């Protein structure tokens, strides 16, 4: 939609492409009024165009459980699926408290489907529409079988809490596989909010901005539990001028002692920021995202995973592939980001950073800590009054062995909000770069003074920058731009950078933290506002995963193991802090169990058990390319030097 007619005066098209399949619709500008009104266009994909008549012989019954309420279902021509939900926008009756509280129950819908096309199996498209979710900030749909075991059938989620006329709502879309035998097949749709089993759930989904001013675009919203967002991204930069928008806390009390509510850890940040410089020393605008595609491999609730692929600039100067994950846990928020940049063209550029942990303008950062796997490298006390745009630290290489960390202990947010506040840190678990044929494995950082709203001291941005190249053949190193000397970075076609990052947010002290994790609470009591809290995570979750049988390690943290079919997987984890995600890929079955060896000599095993409402502590996904399953668990490892596990 747009209020300006210039962009569509020659017509426009909408295209949907999946591999070799393309749906492309051209819109004629003459069919629209030119009086400045908004234009809305929709592209609908008929997923079963040639077999639509099959759906005429499909019957569906839907009901809520355990509170039995009238629900409706009908085939929606607009959405091209069966639409399920309470009739006439009626709200659900729930047996548990909703909104900002520790929601430990689920919305559950029983969906029964019968396919009367004898001998013809069908995939039945459904969309469950729920108005007034129990808490929309954190919700994750799980489609289960008749025994409440996760099916691994993906459920597409779209939600919104900005449009007042619609209240808040969620749309949950999926395809139900039904045999053509005339018999009823039962599914259960669980919608998870605060807790999944015994731990706060993880979720990552698209949040609609319809109703939020005039904004649009794809807003990526992550949460642990349902007590406000923990991390957000404006992936197309339609709403703001940076990729990372909100960075928040988990289980941190506010000034009014309120629990289960929103918090703040000093939001904002960015992925690649780069401004090309022309041969005549003109500094161009930053390269913007172009043609980005998003794949929600998992919305959660144990380990979310979303992939992004595209370019920076319409002429595809820089390619990007990324994935973002968050986890089910009960101590503090962690967001994992893997970034891969490939430079497709030679360029001179300035204002270059590959990742930014920035700050809102009401933020003060009086102290910065730098460290590596051996501990603290340096602790800076930041002076007040640094000039905005000046560098407190410029292109400093982080020495030693990784992981490396940068933290802002004692940061404070000066505003009138009473909600919980804390601080943030970045852990760099991998840095692999090739620039101009030279390989770099240690990151370089800058700390730059940024804007502030009040006279509150210095507000710093952390920037991951290009390493200093001592053997560079670059002819121009700087230019004069608007009276300032700007440093230039030179990139060659074929330059690459791979990053594995972990952004964590931390309560200031034990009093602020109200979560149940005793090991973390005891640490905060001994080490409030300390670099050692970051080091504890950086070093403690540098895991050594040893496979004794049945697979190999794809990723050490979060732990991802490639299994060898239906065989058991025996492995040992050395180290661990908090509740660690462990995912198994390549499984032939969706029904597997994880056991812990409690006695190495007798090989005695105890099954991992975290369920509350039945079969509600693991996550299952299906990979249609390999026809295999993935199963994710969350295992508590605090205080464990070594733990031995078996997937049966």
Helices and strands as residue ranges (DSSP letters): G 6-8, E 12-18, E 21-27, G 29-31, G 49-57, E 58-65, E 72-76, E 81-85, G 87-89, E 107-115, E 122-131, E 140-144, E 156-160, G 164-166, E 169-178, E 184-192, E 195-196, E 199-200, E 202-207, E 219-224, E 231-234, E 244-247, E 263-264, E 269-270, E 273-277, E 283-286, E 289-298, E 300-301, E 305-312, E 318-326, E 334-343, E 347-353, E 355-357, E 363-364, E 367-372, E 375-381, E 391-397, E 404-407, E 412-413, E 420-435, E 438-440, E 444-449, E 460-465, E 478-481, E 484-487, E 489-491, E 496-507, H 518-526, H 531-540, E 544-549, E 551-556, E 559-563, E 569-574, E 579-587, E 594-599, E 604-607, E 619-623, E 628-636, E 642-647
